[in-house]
Amino acid sequence: MTIQTSDPFVHEALLYRDEDDFLAGTAPFVSAAVDAGEAVLVAVPESGIALLRDELGRRSDRVSFLDMHEAGRNPGRILPGVLLAFSASAPTAPVRIIGEPIWPGRTELEYPACVQHEAMINSAFAGRHGTILCPYDARGLEPFMLHDAERTHPIVVEDRVRRPSCRYTRPEQLAEEFNLPLPPAPGEAELHGFSVGNLWYTRKLVETFAGESGLRRPQVEDLVLAVNELATNSILHATGHGVLRMWRDDATVVCEVTDSSRTPISTTLTGLDAFGMVMVNLLCDLVRTHMSHTGTTVRVYLSR
């Protein structure tokens, strides 16, 4: 089926139900790109990589592979750190990418960031020559997740039939719709105010807390850098001050920065006008953002 569009960029969701379905939707896509001399990236969980390598044979030598469980653990890292980075490696040629950012086992905390990521791909890649195909495990994912896939992708491939999505929704609308309130901070969270005059002390507080929480030294440095970036952004673009909360549980160390700013969530998520947020996402295992009429809260997580 030929689907007409004026945009050279194509974003498709592949709804698959078993291994044969997965291979039928992905292997010809990769083979055609390899044979055309295009740059190809496959970023899916390791099980999918093994299937594709075996199916592609020697063609797999001309494909870049990434385990999405690692590269995309933080959904906010995928767009700048995987997709745009790969696209930049072949600036004059079309690229074909298979990216599976949502898989069974994604947590309730991660899921809204995954949907925002999928939606903002359409804005970030608009006008670029290339195709991104996103597989969705139709057996293992909840029905509402498959519904959301149709909202974030202009094209859907299901039962080996390619069709326009009648549910496709503007990226900016979805970004705002999934701008959901974060779970309340626990009562035992440490709370500190910060401003330009005590930013150095704020960094020291984070360093001490992270070290006492059992993070490795590189993680401590990443967390200090991330919180410093968020606090500096609050000082420069909000009212010159903000609030830092820090807590830990069995699995993670969490830092939260709150201020009075109100930047459109779609701008923040694309990273096109927010280099600092890109850096924060590259440093942390998960980043969640919520904006309301009272201000902005950014919460970052590092695994212990």
N, C-alpha and C positions, 0 to 999 in steps of 0.2 A: 504494500500500500504506500503510495506517495503522499506525503503530507507537506503542503506548501507553507513556507514561512519566509519572512523578509530578513530575519536575523540569521547570520551564518552560524551562530551558536545553537547547539541542540542539547537539550537536557531531558533524559529519558529515565523512567522507572521500569525496572524489569521485575515483575512479580513471578517468582519461581516456586515450585512445590516439591522438587526433589533434585537429585544430582543431575539427572538427564535434562531436566528443564533448565537448570542453571547453565549447563554446558551448551545447550542449544541456543541460549540467549547471549552467551558471552564468547564462546570460541570463534564463531564466524565473524563477530565484531572485531576481535583481536587479529584474526588471520587476515581479514581484508585490510586492516590498517598496516600490518607488517608488510604485506605484499605491495601496498601503495607507497611504502617508504616513509610512513608517518611515525612520529614519536608516540609510543604507547606506554601507559602506566596502568598497572593493575594493583589497586589498593583494596584488598578484601581480607577477611580473616584467613589464617594459615591453611585451614581445611580447603577453602576455595582455591588458594594458590596451588596447592598440591594437585587438585583436580585439573586445573587449567594447564599446568606444566606438562602433565602426562598427556593431555589431549592435544596440545599444540606441538609436541615433539621438538624438533630443532628450531621451529619458529620462536619458541620461548626464549632462546638466546638473544633475541632482539627486542625483548620486552623488559621493562623495569617493573619489579615487584616490591610491594610493601605490605607488611602485615598490619592491617587496619586496627587490630586489637592494640597494637603498640602505637603506631603513627597517629591513630585517631582516637586514642583513649579520651582525650579532651576534645569534644566536638568543635570547640572554638579554635583549635589548632589546625583543623583539616584544610580550611579554605586558604589561609595564608601560607601554612607550612608544608602542605602537600600539593593541592591543586594549582594554586597560583605559582608556587615555586617550580613545579614541573612545567607548566605552561611557559614560564619565563626562560626555561632551558632550551626551548625551541621557538623563539619569537617570530620567525618568518614562515613557519610551516604549521599546517593544521595538527592538532593533537587529538588523540583519543584516550580517554581515561575511563576505567571502570573503578568506581568508588562505592564501597558498602559501609556507610556510616552508622546504620541502625541494624542491630542484630539481636536475637533473643539473648536476654541477660543485661541489656542496657537498663540502668536504674531509672526510677521515677524522677530522680534529681537531674539526671543527664538528659532525659528525653526532650524537654522543651528546647534545650540548646541544640539538640540534633535537628529538630524541625526548623529552627531559625537558621541553622547552617544550610540546610537544603534549600530553603526559600531564597537566601541571599546569594547563592550560587548564580541564580538567574540574573541578578543585578551586576554581580562582580564580573561575569563573563559575557555580558551583553555586547554584541558587536565583534567578538573574537571568533576566529575560525577554529572550530573544534566540536567534539561531542563528549559529553559525560554521561555514562550509563550507570545507574545506581541499582544494584540488585536488592530485592527485599524478599526475605524468606516467608512466603505466604503461609506456610504450615506453622512456623514457630512464633510469628509475631501476632500481636493482638489485632482484631479487625479494625479498631480505630487507627492503628498505625498505618495500615494499608490505605485507609481512607485519606489520611494525611499525606501519604506518598502521592496520591492523585492530585492533591492540592498544591504540592510543591514542584511537580513536574508537568510541563506542558504536553509531554508525550508519555504514554504508558504502553508497555509490551506485556501482554498476558496471554497465556495459552498459545504462544508463538504468533500472536496477532498484534500489530503495531497500530495504535489509534491515538487521536488527540484526547486529552483529558478534559472532560466536561466540568471537572471540579477545580481546575487550575485557578489559583488565587494570587493576586498581586503580592510580590515579596514584602513590600512595606506593610501591607495589611496583616500578613502572617507574623511578621516580626513583632508587631505590636500585640497581636492576639496572644502570642506565646510569651509576652513580657509578664510572666506570672509572679506573684508575691513569693518570696523565699520563705522556707520554714523558719519559725522564730529561733533566734539565738538562744542557747541554753542559759539558765539563770546564773550559772557559775562562770560565764564568759568574762574575761578581763576586759575592762572598758577604759579607754584613754582618749582624751582630746588631743588634737594636734593642730599646729599652725606653722608658719614659716620659721618662727623663732625656736621651735623645739623639734624640728624634723630630724635632726641628728639623734635626739633622744628617742624618738619613735623608732628609728632604725635599730637602735640598741635594744629596745624592748622586744622587738620582733626577733632579733638574733638570739637573745637570751631565751625567750619562750620557745623558739623552734629547737634550739639545742637541748633544752630540758625535756622537750617532748619526744626526743629520740630520733630526730631527722639526721641524716648523714650530712656532712659538712657541705657538699655541693648543693644539697637541697636547702640547707639553711641560707646559703648565699642566694639561691634562686628566690626564696620567699622574701628575703630582705629587699632584693631588687624589685620584685613585683609590688610589694606594699609601698616602697618608696615611690615607684612610678605612679601608683594610684593616689597616694597622698599628695604628691607634687601636682598632679592633675587637678585635684580638689582645690589646692591653694591657688593655682593659676586661673582656673575657670569657674570656680564657685565663689564662695564668700571669703575665701582665704583661710578657711579652717574646716575641720571635719572630725569625725569620730572613728576610732579604730576599736574593733572587738576581736578578741582572740580566744579560741578554745580548741580542745582536742577530744577525740574519742578513741576507741580501740583501733580504728583504721586510718584516721586522717588527722591532720592539723589544719585548722581553718582560720583565716584572717578575713575580716570584713571591714570595708571602708565605706562610710556613709557621708554624703555632703548634700548641699542644696541645689546642685546643678540639674538641668533637665535637657540633655542632648537627645535628639531623636534616636531611638533604639536601632533603627535600620542603619544609620550612619556609623554607630559604634560597632555593629556586628560585621559590617563589610571589611573594616580595617583599612579602607581606602583613605580615610581622612583621620585615622586614629592609630598612628604607629605605636603609641604607648600601649594600647589595648592588645595589639598584635603581639608585642613583646611579652605582656603579661600572660597571654594564652600559650605562648611557646614555652614559658617557664613553669607553668602549673599543670597539675593533673586534671583539674576541672575549674572553670570560671563560670559563675552565674551572675547575671546582672538583672536588677529590677529598677525601673524608673516609674515614679509616681508624681503627683502634683507637688509633693513635698520635697522631692530630691531624688538622688541616685544612690543605690547600694550595689557595690561590687563585692562578691564573696569568692575567695580563691581557696582551693583545696590542694594539699599535697599528701600523698600516701605515706604512712609511717612505716 
